[in-house]
């Protein structure tokens, strides 16, 4: 699992660098032909990783609030986000993965509730879930790369 999270961290570092020169307004905008913003994609990745790991392990979900989960969960659409929320997402984007790895190493994840994703992937343990998260974030990385080309 450590290798998977190392790749996730590298990808998230790449994404933070990729959007570094864009204004908050650009990150918050939804270009024509798109259904979400860069901020929504970042928030969605953050929320999804936490809900699939801690949530399916029947643990309290750290880092993100219940309100943020509702804002960024699957099936939601972007709103105009406040700068403070973006700052929180950005600052926790890497730290949240480090927290999951540290908790895994501490043995915090004892049980896991099996879950089948919308594309039919069966998540039966934390390791499989980490691999799925890598796939999921790859999709959103592509979306973010496409959105930024609209500016």
C-alpha positions in Angstrom: 0.0 0.0 0.0 2.9 2.4 0.7 3.9 2.4 -3.0 0.3 3.3 -4.1 0.2 6.2 -1.6 3.7 7.3 -2.7 2.3 7.6 -6.3 -0.8 9.4 -5.0 1.3 11.9 -3.1 3.5 12.5 -6.2 0.4 13.0 -8.4 -1.1 15.5 -5.9 2.2 17.4 -5.7 2.1 17.5 -9.5 -1.5 18.9 -9.5 -0.6 21.6 -7.0 2.3 22.7 -9.2 0.1 22.5 -12.3 -2.4 25.0 -11.0 0.0 27.2 -9.2 -0.2 30.1 -11.7 -4.0 30.2 -12.0 -6.1 32.8 -10.1 -8.7 31.8 -7.6 -11.3 32.9 -10.0 -10.0 30.6 -12.7 -9.9 27.7 -10.3 -13.4 28.4 -9.2 -14.8 28.7 -12.7 -16.6 26.1 -14.8 -15.5 26.4 -18.5 -18.1 25.8 -21.2 -18.5 22.1 -22.1 -17.3 21.2 -18.5 -19.5 20.3 -15.6 -17.1 21.1 -12.8 -14.3 23.4 -11.7 -10.7 22.7 -10.7 -11.6 23.4 -7.1 -14.5 20.9 -7.2 -12.1 18.2 -8.6 -9.6 18.9 -5.8 -12.3 18.8 -3.1 -13.8 15.7 -4.7 -10.5 13.8 -4.6 -9.9 14.8 -1.0 -13.4 13.8 0.1 -13.4 10.5 -1.9 -10.1 9.3 -0.5 -11.3 9.9 3.1 -14.8 8.4 2.6 -13.5 5.3 0.9 -10.7 4.7 3.5 -12.1 5.8 6.8 -15.8 5.7 6.0 -15.7 2.1 4.7 -13.6 1.2 7.7 -16.3 2.5 10.0 -14.0 5.2 11.4 -14.6 8.8 12.1 -13.5 10.7 8.9 -10.7 13.1 9.6 -9.6 16.3 7.8 -13.0 16.9 6.0 -16.3 17.9 7.6 -19.7 16.3 6.9 -20.6 19.5 5.1 -17.6 19.2 2.8 -18.4 15.6 2.1 -21.9 16.7 1.0 -20.4 19.5 -1.2 -17.9 17.2 -3.0 -19.3 13.7 -2.9 -20.0 11.8 -6.1 -23.0 13.3 -8.0 -22.5 16.8 -6.7 -21.9 19.9 -8.8 -19.7 22.9 -8.1 -20.9 26.1 -6.5 -18.9 29.3 -6.2 -16.5 28.3 -3.3 -15.1 30.6 -0.7 -11.4 31.3 -0.7 -11.1 30.0 2.9 -12.5 26.6 1.8 -10.0 26.5 -1.1 -7.1 27.3 1.2 -8.2 24.4 3.5 -8.4 22.0 0.6 -5.1 23.0 -0.8 -3.3 22.8 2.5 -4.8 19.4 3.3 -4.3 17.9 -0.2 -1.0 16.2 0.7 -1.4 16.1 4.5 -4.6 14.0 4.2 -2.7 11.2 2.4 0.1 11.3 5.0 -2.6 10.9 7.7 -4.0 7.8 6.0 -0.6 6.2 5.7 0.3 7.0 9.3 -3.0 5.6 10.5 -2.5 2.5 8.4 0.9 2.0 9.9 -0.5 2.4 13.4 -3.1 -0.3 12.6 -6.1 2.0 12.9 -8.0 0.2 10.1 -9.3 -3.0 11.7 -12.5 -3.7 9.7 -13.7 -2.9 6.2 -17.2 -2.8 4.8 -17.1 -4.2 1.2 -18.3 -1.7 -1.5 -18.8 -2.0 -5.2 -18.0 1.2 -7.1 -20.1 2.6 -9.9 -17.8 1.0 -12.5 -18.1 -2.4 -10.8 -14.8 -2.6 -8.9 -15.2 -4.5 -5.7 -13.4 -2.8 -2.8 -12.9 -5.5 -0.1 -9.9 -4.1 1.8 -7.8 -1.0 2.2 -5.1 -2.1 -0.2 -7.6 -2.6 -3.1 -9.3 0.7 -2.2 -5.9 2.5 -2.4 -5.4 1.1 -5.9 -8.9 2.3 -6.9 -8.3 5.7 -5.4 -5.2 5.9 -7.6 -7.3 5.1 -10.7 -10.0 7.6 -9.6 -7.5 10.4 -9.1 -6.0 9.7 -12.5 -9.3 10.4 -14.1 -9.7 13.7 -12.2 -6.1 14.6 -13.0 -7.0 14.4 -16.7 -10.1 16.5 -16.2 -8.0 19.2 -14.4 -5.5 19.2 -17.2 -8.3 19.7 -19.7 -10.0 22.5 -17.7 -6.8 24.5 -17.3 -6.3 24.5 -21.1 -9.5 26.6 -21.3 -7.8 29.5 -19.6 
